[in-house]
Each structure stands twice: as structure tokens, then as C-alpha cells.
Amino acid sequence: MIIYRVTINIKKDVEEEWLNWMKTEHIDEVMRTGYFTKWEILKQLIPESVTDESIYTVRYHLESFSGYELYAKNDAARLQNKHTEKFPGKFKASRAVYQMLD
């Protein structure tokens, strides 16, 4: 099992709009690519972020690393650009890929 993790520091002045957009549009669009089997979104509580930002992590589950490679090649840039266009200058993002161990 592979986990694609996206962590977003989002400005609090757009946090509610951003979270709604993530849940109703963006994550659905990512899932419609067909590479992911499920997703989870988490809000970081401790340690607290800087006062004008909140931190969220979205974890997307995949069956294989090759699925992630296809997503990265075919869809990632387009979907990341939509995020940037929707919330310009309002977030920082980091991404990582993990392998779950038994």
C-alpha cells in the first residue's frame, strides 16, 4: 500500500472556503483520476501553526507505486495548478510518498 501525502499550510482568512472546496471539488477530482482507493483529511492541532495559518494533511491511498507514478505523470500538475489558481498566495504545500509496512 502506498500513501501520497499532501500537507497544506492555508491562510486562516480563506480556510473555510478552502476546506469546503477541498471536500466538495478538489478531492473528488483527484479521486476521479482512478489511481486512488481512498482519502483522509486531517487538521493539525499540535504543534500549533503560525497564528495566521492552519495546517491540513490529505492522505491518498494507492495500491501501488506505479499508480502514483502514473498520477504524477498524467494528472498532478493540472490539479496542482487548479489549486494554485484558486488560492494564489494563500498557501504553502509539501508532498511526500510513503510505503505502508506490515
N, CA and C atoms as an extended XYZ file, in Angstrom:
306
Properties=species:S:1:pos:R:3:atomname:S:1:resname:S:1:resid:I:1 pbc="F F F"
N         0.854       -1.175        0.000 N   MET     1
C         0.000        0.000        0.000 CA  MET     1
C         0.898        1.236        0.000 C   MET     1
N         0.514        2.217       -0.809 N   ILE     2
C         1.250        3.464       -0.945 CA  ILE     2
C         0.361        4.609       -0.447 C   ILE     2
N         0.950        5.567        0.228 N   ILE     3
C         0.251        6.772        0.679 CA  ILE     3
C         0.912        7.978        0.024 C   ILE     3
N         0.106        8.775       -0.649 N   TYR     4
C         0.548       10.062       -1.186 CA  TYR     4
C         0.029       11.113       -0.218 C   TYR     4
N         0.953       11.815        0.435 N   ARG     5
C         0.608       12.771        1.480 CA  ARG     5
C         0.830       14.188        0.979 C   ARG     5
N        -0.199       15.033        1.098 N   VAL     6
C        -0.105       16.446        0.751 CA  VAL     6
C        -0.404       17.240        2.009 C   VAL     6
N         0.546       18.078        2.438 N   THR     7
C         0.339       18.939        3.597 CA  THR     7
C         0.228       20.371        3.106 C   THR     7
N        -0.811       21.050        3.582 N   ILE     8
C        -1.104       22.413        3.164 CA  ILE     8
C        -1.142       23.325        4.380 C   ILE     8
N        -0.359       24.388        4.346 N   ASN     9
C        -0.492       25.492        5.290 CA  ASN     9
C        -1.381       26.514        4.595 C   ASN     9
N        -2.579       26.735        5.120 N   ILE    10
C        -3.547       27.616        4.468 CA  ILE    10
C        -3.816       28.835        5.353 C   ILE    10
N        -3.888       29.991        4.738 N   LYS    11
C        -4.170       31.222        5.479 CA  LYS    11
C        -5.577       31.144        6.066 C   LYS    11
N        -5.710       31.590        7.312 N   LYS    12
C        -6.995       31.474        8.004 CA  LYS    12
C        -8.094       32.310        7.364 C   LYS    12
N        -7.736       33.367        6.648 N   ASP    13
C        -8.781       34.197        6.041 CA  ASP    13
C        -9.501       33.493        4.894 C   ASP    13
N        -8.947       32.402        4.381 N   VAL    14
C        -9.621       31.623        3.327 CA  VAL    14
C        -9.826       30.169        3.746 C   VAL    14
N        -9.544       29.844        4.986 N   GLU    15
C        -9.577       28.450        5.441 CA  GLU    15
C       -10.934       27.791        5.226 C   GLU    15
N       -12.011       28.444        5.602 N   GLU    16
C       -13.330       27.838        5.462 CA  GLU    16
C       -13.674       27.599        3.986 C   GLU    16
N       -13.419       28.584        3.145 N   GLU    17
C       -13.665       28.437        1.710 CA  GLU    17
C       -12.805       27.322        1.132 C   GLU    17
N       -11.519       27.301        1.533 N   TRP    18
C       -10.587       26.286        1.044 CA  TRP    18
C       -11.047       24.885        1.434 C   TRP    18
N       -11.396       24.698        2.709 N   LEU    19
C       -11.798       23.376        3.183 CA  LEU    19
C       -13.057       22.902        2.464 C   LEU    19
N       -14.011       23.784        2.270 N   ASN    20
C       -15.220       23.430        1.539 CA  ASN    20
C       -14.879       23.021        0.103 C   ASN    20
N       -14.021       23.800       -0.558 N   TRP    21
C       -13.615       23.492       -1.928 CA  TRP    21
C       -12.878       22.151       -1.994 C   TRP    21
N       -12.004       21.907       -1.029 N   MET    22
C       -11.288       20.630       -0.998 CA  MET    22
C       -12.265       19.467       -0.904 C   MET    22
N       -13.221       19.559        0.005 N   LYS    23
C       -14.147       18.449        0.259 CA  LYS    23
C       -15.174       18.261       -0.847 C   LYS    23
N       -15.578       19.336       -1.506 N   THR    24
C       -16.666       19.227       -2.485 CA  THR    24
C       -16.185       19.176       -3.927 C   THR    24
N       -14.942       19.620       -4.196 N   GLU    25
C       -14.471       19.651       -5.576 CA  GLU    25
C       -13.109       18.988       -5.772 C   GLU    25
N       -12.095       19.516       -5.116 N   HIS    26
C       -10.733       19.109       -5.438 CA  HIS    26
C       -10.459       17.632       -5.154 C   HIS    26
N       -10.778       17.188       -3.951 N   ILE    27
C       -10.505       15.788       -3.608 CA  ILE    27
C       -11.309       14.858       -4.509 C   ILE    27
N       -12.552       15.232       -4.812 N   ASP    28
C       -13.354       14.424       -5.739 CA  ASP    28
C       -12.674       14.328       -7.099 C   ASP    28
N       -12.122       15.435       -7.572 N   GLU    29
C       -11.445       15.412       -8.869 CA  GLU    29
C       -10.191       14.538       -8.827 C   GLU    29
N        -9.444       14.614       -7.741 N   VAL    30
C        -8.272       13.744       -7.583 CA  VAL    30
C        -8.712       12.276       -7.596 C   VAL    30
N        -9.771       11.957       -6.877 N   MET    31
C       -10.237       10.576       -6.807 CA  MET    31
C       -10.743       10.086       -8.166 C   MET    31
N       -11.329       10.966       -8.953 N   ARG    32
C       -11.835       10.570      -10.268 CA  ARG    32
C       -10.718       10.207      -11.247 C   ARG    32
N        -9.467       10.501      -10.906 N   THR    33
C        -8.375       10.076      -11.786 CA  THR    33
C        -8.285        8.554      -11.827 C   THR    33
N        -8.817        7.886      -10.801 N   GLY    34
C        -8.851        6.432      -10.784 CA  GLY    34
C        -7.638        5.751      -10.176 C   GLY    34
N        -6.666        6.521       -9.713 N   TYR    35
C        -5.454        5.926       -9.156 CA  TYR    35
C        -5.564        5.626       -7.664 C   TYR    35
N        -6.456        6.312       -6.978 N   PHE    36
C        -6.508        6.248       -5.521 CA  PHE    36
C        -7.702        5.424       -5.060 C   PHE    36
N        -7.540        4.730       -3.926 N   THR    37
C        -8.602        3.884       -3.403 CA  THR    37
C        -9.399        4.553       -2.292 C   THR    37
N        -8.796        5.470       -1.559 N   LYS    38
C        -9.498        6.222       -0.521 CA  LYS    38
C        -8.665        7.430       -0.137 C   LYS    38
N        -9.267        8.314        0.659 N   TRP    39
C        -8.572        9.512        1.113 CA  TRP    39
C        -8.995        9.834        2.548 C   TRP    39
N        -8.156       10.651        3.199 N   GLU    40
C        -8.431       11.141        4.551 CA  GLU    40
C        -7.911       12.569        4.613 C   GLU    40
N        -8.608       13.419        5.346 N   ILE    41
C        -8.105       14.773        5.576 CA  ILE    41
C        -8.009       14.994        7.077 C   ILE    41
N        -6.899       15.581        7.484 N   LEU    42
C        -6.638       15.802        8.908 CA  LEU    42
C        -6.230       17.258        9.128 C   LEU    42
N        -6.672       17.828       10.243 N   LYS    43
C        -6.241       19.168       10.646 CA  LYS    43
C        -5.266       19.027       11.804 C   LYS    43
N        -4.122       19.680       11.673 N   GLN    44
C        -3.103       19.613       12.724 CA  GLN    44
C        -3.524       20.486       13.901 C   GLN    44
N        -3.475       19.909       15.110 N   LEU    45
C        -3.804       20.642       16.328 CA  LEU    45
C        -2.562       21.034       17.115 C   LEU    45
N        -1.618       20.098       17.230 N   ILE    46
C        -0.382       20.338       17.989 CA  ILE    46
C         0.777       19.814       17.176 C   ILE    46
N         1.866       20.514       17.009 N   PRO    47
C         2.042       21.890       17.493 CA  PRO    47
C         1.206       22.857       16.668 C   PRO    47
N         0.805       23.935       17.305 N   GLU    48
C         0.025       24.947       16.607 CA  GLU    48
C         0.889       25.597       15.541 C   GLU    48
N         0.238       25.970       14.469 N   SER    49
C         0.953       26.648       13.391 CA  SER    49
C         1.082       28.127       13.725 C   SER    49
N         1.648       28.868       12.802 N   VAL    50
C         1.717       30.311       12.987 CA  VAL    50
C         0.296       30.846       13.104 C   VAL    50
N         0.128       32.004       13.700 N   THR    51
C        -1.198       32.486       14.068 CA  THR    51
C        -2.130       32.732       12.888 C   THR    51
N        -1.603       32.995       11.705 N   ASP    52
C        -2.493       33.300       10.578 CA  ASP    52
C        -2.668       32.130        9.618 C   ASP    52
N        -2.235       30.925       10.005 N   GLU    53
C        -2.347       29.745        9.154 CA  GLU    53
C        -2.849       28.542        9.933 C   GLU    53
N        -3.513       27.654        9.221 N   SER    54
C        -3.844       26.328        9.745 CA  SER    54
C        -3.154       25.309        8.856 C   SER    54
N        -2.880       24.135        9.421 N   ILE    55
C        -2.185       23.088        8.672 CA  ILE    55
C        -3.103       21.879        8.528 C   ILE    55
N        -3.222       21.412        7.283 N   TYR    56
C        -4.014       20.234        6.957 CA  TYR    56
C        -3.136       19.241        6.211 C   TYR    56
N        -3.457       17.970        6.377 N   THR    57
C        -2.816       16.908        5.617 CA  THR    57
C        -3.910       16.079        4.952 C   THR    57
N        -3.721       15.832        3.665 N   VAL    58
C        -4.604       14.923        2.937 CA  VAL    58
C        -3.774       13.701        2.580 C   VAL    58
N        -4.285       12.530        2.918 N   ARG    59
C        -3.607       11.281        2.583 CA  ARG    59
C        -4.452       10.526        1.569 C   ARG    59
N        -3.840       10.255        0.440 N   TYR    60
C        -4.483        9.491       -0.622 CA  TYR    60
C        -3.844        8.104       -0.657 C   TYR    60
N        -4.644        7.060       -0.666 N   HIS    61
C        -4.160        5.683       -0.663 CA  HIS    61
C        -4.150        5.138       -2.089 C   HIS    61
N        -3.084        4.405       -2.406 N   LEU    62
C        -2.940        3.743       -3.712 CA  LEU    62
C        -2.539        2.300       -3.493 C   LEU    62
N        -2.860        1.467       -4.476 N   GLU    63
C        -2.464        0.062       -4.409 CA  GLU    63
C        -0.980       -0.132       -4.705 C   GLU    63
N        -0.407        0.730       -5.562 N   SER    64
C         0.977        0.506       -5.979 CA  SER    64
C         1.688        1.823       -6.264 C   SER    64
N         3.006        1.768       -6.214 N   PHE    65
C         3.813        2.938       -6.540 CA  PHE    65
C         3.667        3.307       -8.011 C   PHE    65
N         3.481        2.320       -8.860 N   SER    66
C         3.298        2.615      -10.283 CA  SER    66
C         2.037        3.463      -10.505 C   SER    66
N         1.014        3.268       -9.678 N   GLY    67
C        -0.173        4.116       -9.751 CA  GLY    67
C         0.159        5.558       -9.436 C   GLY    67
N         1.000        5.762       -8.430 N   TYR    68
C         1.430        7.128       -8.119 CA  TYR    68
C         2.220        7.720       -9.289 C   TYR    68
N         3.103        6.936       -9.875 N   GLU    69
C         3.897        7.439      -10.998 CA  GLU    69
C         3.002        7.875      -12.156 C   GLU    69
N         1.957        7.108      -12.432 N   LEU    70
C         1.019        7.476      -13.494 CA  LEU    70
C         0.272        8.754      -13.136 C   LEU    70
N        -0.168        8.862      -11.886 N   TYR    71
C        -0.831       10.091      -11.435 CA  TYR    71
C         0.099       11.291      -11.597 C   TYR    71
N         1.338       11.140      -11.148 N   ALA    72
C         2.306       12.243      -11.236 CA  ALA    72
C         2.540       12.648      -12.685 C   ALA    72
N         2.597       11.686      -13.574 N   LYS    73
C         2.851       11.959      -14.989 CA  LYS    73
C         1.633       12.563      -15.680 C   LYS    73
N         0.438       12.050      -15.382 N   ASN    74
C        -0.748       12.390      -16.159 CA  ASN    74
C        -1.648       13.480      -15.574 C   ASN    74
N        -1.655       13.636      -14.248 N   ASP    75
C        -2.683       14.486      -13.634 CA  ASP    75
C        -2.196       15.474      -12.582 C   ASP    75
N        -1.095       15.201      -11.932 N   ALA    76
C        -0.700       16.001      -10.770 CA  ALA    76
C        -0.532       17.482      -11.095 C   ALA    76
N         0.196       17.809      -12.143 N   ALA    77
C         0.467       19.218      -12.457 CA  ALA    77
C        -0.831       19.981      -12.719 C   ALA    77
N        -1.739       19.386      -13.472 N   ARG    78
C        -3.021       20.035      -13.781 CA  ARG    78
C        -3.814       20.321      -12.506 C   ARG    78
N        -3.894       19.349      -11.614 N   LEU    79
C        -4.666       19.521      -10.389 CA  LEU    79
C        -3.979       20.484       -9.422 C   LEU    79
N        -2.668       20.437       -9.352 N   GLN    80
C        -1.943       21.385       -8.503 CA  GLN    80
C        -2.106       22.808       -9.020 C   GLN    80
N        -2.111       22.983      -10.333 N   ASN    81
C        -2.304       24.314      -10.910 CA  ASN    81
C        -3.691       24.864      -10.590 C   ASN    81
N        -4.704       24.018      -10.600 N   LYS    82
C        -6.051       24.468      -10.226 CA  LYS    82
C        -6.062       24.995       -8.796 C   LYS    82
N        -5.373       24.292       -7.915 N   HIS    83
C        -5.285       24.700       -6.513 CA  HIS    83
C        -4.593       26.060       -6.416 C   HIS    83
N        -3.498       26.215       -7.127 N   THR    84
C        -2.743       27.470       -7.095 CA  THR    84
C        -3.568       28.625       -7.654 C   THR    84
N        -4.292       28.387       -8.724 N   GLU    85
C        -5.128       29.429       -9.328 CA  GLU    85
C        -6.289       29.817       -8.421 C   GLU    85
N        -6.835       28.865       -7.684 N   LYS    86
C        -7.975       29.129       -6.806 CA  LYS    86
C        -7.561       29.904       -5.553 C   LYS    86
N        -6.357       29.642       -5.029 N   PHE    87
C        -5.904       30.254       -3.776 CA  PHE    87
C        -4.490       30.831       -3.918 C   PHE    87
N        -4.285       31.750       -4.865 N   PRO    88
C        -2.936       32.279       -5.102 CA  PRO    88
C        -2.390       33.041       -3.884 C   PRO    88
N        -1.178       32.681       -3.481 N   GLY    89
C        -0.519       33.357       -2.376 CA  GLY    89
C        -1.106       33.069       -1.009 C   GLY    89
N        -2.024       32.111       -0.922 N   LYS    90
C        -2.710       31.838        0.340 CA  LYS    90
C        -2.297       30.522        0.986 C   LYS    90
N        -1.349       29.807        0.389 N   PHE    91
C        -0.977       28.503        0.946 CA  PHE    91
C         0.465       28.158        0.603 C   PHE    91
N         0.971       27.189        1.352 N   LYS    92
C         2.227       26.507        1.045 CA  LYS    92
C         1.902       25.016        1.064 C   LYS    92
N         2.505       24.280        0.151 N   ALA    93
C         2.225       22.849        0.073 CA  ALA    93
C         3.519       22.054        0.087 C   ALA    93
N         3.459       20.887        0.705 N   SER    94
C         4.552       19.920        0.608 CA  SER    94
C         3.925       18.561        0.341 C   SER    94
N         4.678       17.741       -0.346 N   ARG    95
C         4.171       16.427       -0.750 CA  ARG    95
C         5.214       15.357       -0.483 C   ARG    95
N         4.746       14.150       -0.195 N   ALA    96
C         5.636       13.012        0.011 CA  ALA    96
C         4.872       11.742       -0.323 C   ALA    96
N         5.616       10.693       -0.616 N   VAL    97
C         5.027        9.380       -0.894 CA  VAL    97
C         5.628        8.379        0.090 C   VAL    97
N         4.749        7.576        0.679 N   TYR    98
C         5.155        6.605        1.699 CA  TYR    98
C         4.706        5.203        1.292 C   TYR    98
N         5.450        4.226        1.761 N   GLN    99
C         5.048        2.832        1.630 CA  GLN    99
C         4.626        2.349        3.016 C   GLN    99
N         3.429        1.789        3.105 N   MET   100
C         2.983        1.215        4.375 CA  MET   100
C         3.682       -0.127        4.563 C   MET   100
N         4.126       -0.380        5.779 N   LEU   101
C         4.806       -1.621        6.112 CA  LEU   101
C         3.920       -2.490        6.988 C   LEU   101
N         4.034       -3.776        6.837 N   ASP   102
C         3.263       -4.712        7.655 CA  ASP   102
C         3.886       -4.870        9.014 C   ASP   102
